[in-house]
Amino acid sequence: MSESNRVSGAAASPAAQALARQLAPVVSYERVRTVLQELLRVPSPQTALLEAEPQLREFIRTAMIPRMAGLGFTRVRQDALGNMIAERGPADAKRSLMLVMHAMNQPPSTMPDPYGAVLIDGRPHGMPGEAVLGKGASEQKGTLAAVIHAIEAVRDSGVPLEGRLVLLCLVSGETGDPLAISHVVEKEGVRADLAYVYGNAMQLQLGNRGRVDVTATVSGSPSHSSRPNEGANAIVGAMEFLRRLAVEIPNTRSHPGLGTAWLTCNGIESFPKSTHTVQGTCVVKLDQRLLPGDDPHEAVAKIEAVARSMDGWPDPISGKPFRVTVEAGAYMYPSLVSPDSLPARLLQAGCAAMLEREVGTFYGQSAHDQGYLNHAGIPTANFGPGEQSFAHTDLDLASVDKVHDAAKVYAWLIAGYLGCDPAFGGDPAQ
């Protein structure tokens, strides 16, 4: 999935190097480790309540909001959903940067001591130096720790900022729904020139497919299975519906980097739950992946058209008719930015300055909030120290070295783009 597995040897500009020298002494390995452990010790799990889970608001209230004043944020609030919106700098600043972080992580499941933030040797697990164990370490909270310490470092460096910095901590993170970020943008009116969302492997993620969940309900007629001629078997109807979907919406559309726009059946359940019974209802769960330019509502409409074609289709044994209804579920927009986009160029400039190298680029498999943000006209990419291979496992961990490096880069992004004398010369209008 990588667009570029090689890093560029491009050297940072003199202004970028000067800023790096000012920031480097105040980006602390020990401090970023402490912040990471503090965040991991406060539970913020996904539950059946999803974004309405009270522990998410409590995490934001206790682990995030008390830090904001010390980081220079003068306008801090929680919206109606509980999302934290923190802003510093003039509301009408010529430059603005949004950092989109998330509170929600996977539930504890079988992980021993999921909120202990235990320090371990990362080397047996392929990580350099120390690592910290805890739910969310390999996804949301590693990047969150890097961003918090990056803002601390900019403060301690004395670099003056004249642009507007927006830090979001959303109650989402695992549900696969743009509810939280869309509320911030559409209801609260928060926007910026560009944005970053948490990422993986210290590489620049340029894009990902979107997704829309669909539930199709096949209605037939139940009967005793000794007399199938008296019913309309919804399982048979579901099989015919899936056959027609494969013909009418074939898995032939693809993007060279993002892959195929798969339509996948990922669940089937039939009713009534009774033995020796021809099933009267069959519920079919579908996952339709989306490519750039696809609209989730249009994707659902295509599935609905196939469902309408089933109206009146007769059961092969009884001749009784079937009916299929479709309900759209959660969706995430596809995302794509070019290597020449503003977030990509700024990120690579920061990596060149702070890490003395540019980083590789790749396309992700999973959908995140960057899809909505790009759809809303806010150019957005992903970057962070996440470890995809450890996510959702009992070895949920973050490398302290990688979180430290991410903090260096994020500090440069903030100071380089929003500083009174920006080290990054990119034009926000481009």
Secondary structure, DSSP 8 states (H G I E B T S, - for coil): -EEE-S-------HHHHHHHHHHGGG--HHHHHHHHHHHHTS--B--TTGGG-HHHHHHIIIIIHHHHGGGT--EEEE-TT--EEEEES-TT-S-EEEEEEE--B---TT-SSTTS--EEE-GGGT-SSEEEE-TTTTTHHHHHHHHHHHHHHHHHHT--B-SEEEEEEES-SSS--THHHHIIIIIS----SEEEE--BTTSEEEEE-EEEEEEEEEE-B-EETT-GGGSB-HHHHHHHHHHHHHHHS-TT-EETTTEE--EEEEEEEEE---TTEE-SEEEEEEEEEE-TT--HHHHHHHHHHHHHHTTT-B-TTT--B-EEEEEEEEEE--EE--TTSHHHHHHHHHHHHHTSS---EEEESS--THHHHHHTT--EEE---B-GGGTTSTT-EEEHHHHHHHHHHHHHHHHHHHBSS-S----TT-
